């Protein structure tokens, strides 16, 4: 019995010795270190792995190391090249990998989707038959760089602008109507102007953005932007041989009553009236971008029932913004007398405006990525000076036989309000935008977005029209008229906005 006890004690001692030796072999510490195994496993320093140790295959070019290696400067950076060879060094080339370090963020959390695990509380198969996060050699990679070295985006803009307000410019009356009441408001029908805003249709344009991050400081970049639209126009044309009643309404300064100038009236005058309104918007900006914060990791994709890379970052922007809005409104009449004194008249009224904004711009830009999809949101504010310019001119050409005479002044543009007027006003230009994107390749992304821009203190042609008129000042002017010098000019501000959808794409390298 004593022999059995000795044998059992010897067996237990042998088992304990073997178990202790296995634990010591599994510590794999560098010489001179005695930290417990659990602390080594949690250390941000990743030791170089021996090529003789088996390891699972990984996607080509995916970063394996944590960003903390670069931040702390300790240990070697471990990454895999296109041949899946383990390479050790103190830096890596972003062009050879799909991950890029930017402001302390490692793409895909430094370890791809594997570092997040696959247990999301769901149990289902993969309908696509492959892993979006690790598609293998030749597949599309999702570990995209935030930020990239440079980028360029082009968008087609389908925007709308706030309509231009104008007074009633052309009216009509039914036949028969007395000549004194023909075309006179409020009983006459308004054909153009009044409560119907003009230039409110969709306008097409282009927006181009481009920029790059500084090589010596990847947290700071510079961006340029241009947006432009073709000239938008809206026309109105109506004429009659005298069988219909057409007129241009105004307020008579001498009588204090509503009145009208006849364009067409049975037995009196025949004619045609045309209006043309134009508008053109352009803009440009140069701004610096500075990384504020960022994060990277993995999210769950219901499409593949598995993890996909997710990233987000917030940039602050500061720069210079320029906008220019040029608009015009012209009214032309061609009249022929049907009475005892035959003759013809051509009247022109032209109102043009130009607004130029120059100011500082600051804002924030949030970018989020999950799998192939992305969402960008921006908020900017521009504060500066708006230079307002208004140009008013009119003319009347009288023809009798072969003789013609041209005089300054039309109907609403007289010597009393004609000229070029300029002033400077404080301008505030906020901008909001959201863009949804889908990654087609590693560098190419398709986008669809919405933008809203507001501009305060803008002058527009329709607001500069004074419909109070002294008929004695119409060409040929009564030289003895010194009272009721109307129409007159005074700056009239209004608010302006544009909004709409955009379709395009961007390319990053």
Number of C-alpha atoms within 10 A of each C-alpha: 6 6 7 9 10 10 11 10 10 11 12 10 11 11 11 11 11 10 12 11 11 11 11 11 10 9 15 11 15 9 6 6 8 10 11 10 14 9 8 16 11 9 9 15 18 19 16 14 13 9 9 6 6 8 9 4 8 16 21 22 21 24 30 21 21 21 23 18 18 16 10 10 12 13 17 18 24 22 21 21 18 12 9 14 12 14 14 16 11 12 12 18 9 16 12 15 19 19 28 26 20 22 21 17 25 27 30 31 25 24 17 28 23 16 12 17 11 15 10 12 5 10 8 9 10 13 10 10 8 12 16 23 24 22 15 15 12 8 15 16 24 26 31 24 23 24 24 21 19 16 18 17 19 20 21 17 24 17 19 18 20 16 15 21 18 20 20 19 20 27 27 24 21 13 12 11 13 11 14 10 14 27 32 25 21 10 12 20 16 23 17 21 17 15 11 16 16 20 20 14 14 13 21 16 17 18 20 17 18 18 21 21 21 13 10 7 11 18 19 21 21 18 19 17 17 17 19 18 18 13 14 17 17 14 15 13 12 13 18 17 18 19 14 17 26 31 26 25 27 26 21 18 20 15 9 9 12 17 23 21 17 23 30 28 27 16 12 16 23 24 23 19 24 16 20 15 22 18 24 17 20 18 17 18 19 20 21 19 23 21 20 14 15 19 18 22 22 24 18 18 14 12 10 18 18 23 26 28 28 26 25 19 21 20 20 20 23 19 18 18 22 21 20 17 19 19 23 21 24 19 23 21 21 17 22 21 19 18 10 7 8 12 16 19 18 19 22 23 23 23 24 23 24 22 22 19 25 19 20 19 22 19 19 18 20 17 18 19 25 22 22 22 17 20 18 19 18 19 17 18 19 24 18 18 19 26 20 22 20 24 18 26 21 24 20 22 18 18 16 12 9 5 7 12 10 15 15 19 26 24 26 30 28 26 21 15 23 22 14 12 15 13 10 14 15 14 20 19 23 19 18 16 18 18 18 17 20 18 21 13 15 17 14 16 20 20 22 17 19 18 18 18 17 18 19 17 21 24 26 31 26 22 17 23 25 18 21 22 24 22 19 19 23 19 19 13 15 11 8 8 11 9 10 16 18 24 22 19 17 12 17 14 15 14 12 19 16 17 20 18 18 22 19 18 19 19 17 20 15
